Every structure is written in C-alpha cells, then in structure tokens.
C-alpha cells in the first residue's frame, strides 16, 4: 500500500477511492485522502471512548451531501466500498 500513501502536514494519508450507496443508489464518490482527519487519528479518538477489537468498523465522513435533501430512514441499507 506504499504507493497509495500521501504525506500531508498532519500525517500520512491513504489515497483510497470510496463509494457510498443508500438502498443500492450511488450517492457520493470521494477519497479517504480528503477526510478531515487521518485514519490513525480517527482510530486513536475512537479508542479513547471504548476498547477496540479485531473486526470493529469505524466509519467517518458524510454519507450524503447535507444539501441534497436525502434523509435516512429505518431499514435503509448503507453500503460503503
């Protein structure tokens, strides 16, 4: 994964594309590199409030643009790839 690493002022970031879908409909494309925090900072912050275990999933970032009027409902299926 070394070729996917990008150095930034606040640490190393991964250049990984991401696609979000709600109920099978693509809503957003982006890149992990564009998140406001590095992955290691997000893991560190999450581990301060609860113990992390193998298999835990941490999600960060907006699922949809708040201005697009999409609201999640009970039973919606969210896919992040």
C-alpha positions in Angstrom: 0.0 0.0 0.0 3.0 2.3 0.0 2.1 3.6 -3.5 -1.3 4.7 -2.0 0.2 6.8 0.8 0.3 10.6 0.6 2.3 12.7 3.0 0.4 15.7 4.4 1.0 18.3 7.1 -0.9 16.3 9.7 0.4 12.8 8.8 0.3 10.1 6.3 -3.0 9.7 4.4 -4.2 6.8 2.2 -5.3 7.6 -1.3 -8.3 5.2 -1.5 -11.4 5.8 -3.5 -14.7 5.4 -1.7 -18.3 5.0 -3.0 -21.4 5.4 -0.8 -24.7 3.9 -1.7 -28.1 4.1 0.0 -30.5 1.3 -0.9 -28.3 0.5 -3.9 -28.3 4.0 -5.3 -24.9 5.7 -5.5 -24.9 9.0 -3.6 -21.3 10.0 -3.3 -17.8 9.3 -4.5 -14.8 10.5 -2.8 -11.4 9.6 -1.5 -10.2 8.7 2.0 -7.4 11.3 1.5 -10.0 14.1 1.6 -11.3 13.2 5.1 -10.6 15.9 7.7 -8.6 13.5 9.9 -6.0 10.8 9.2 -7.1 7.2 9.8 -4.6 6.9 12.8 -6.2 10.0 14.4 -9.7 8.5 14.0 -8.7 5.2 15.4 -7.0 6.9 18.3 -10.0 9.1 19.1 -12.4 6.0 18.9 -10.2 4.0 21.2 -10.4 6.8 23.9 -14.1 6.2 24.4 -14.3 2.4 24.1 -12.0 -0.6 23.7 -11.5 -1.5 20.0 -11.4 -5.2 19.0 -10.5 -7.1 15.9 -13.3 -6.7 13.3 -14.6 -3.4 14.6 -15.7 -1.0 11.9 -15.0 2.8 12.1 -16.8 5.0 9.5 -16.1 8.7 9.1 -17.3 11.4 6.7 -20.6 12.4 5.3 -22.7 9.7 3.7 -24.5 12.3 1.6 -24.2 16.0 0.9 -26.5 17.6 3.5 -27.8 19.9 0.8 -29.2 17.1 -1.4 -32.2 16.5 0.9 -31.6 12.8 1.4 -32.6 11.6 4.9 -32.0 8.1 6.1 -35.0 6.0 7.3 -35.2 3.0 9.5 -34.4 -0.1 7.4 -32.3 1.8 4.8 -29.3 -0.2 3.6 -26.0 1.7 3.5 -23.0 0.4 1.5 -19.5 1.9 1.7 -17.0 0.5 -0.6 
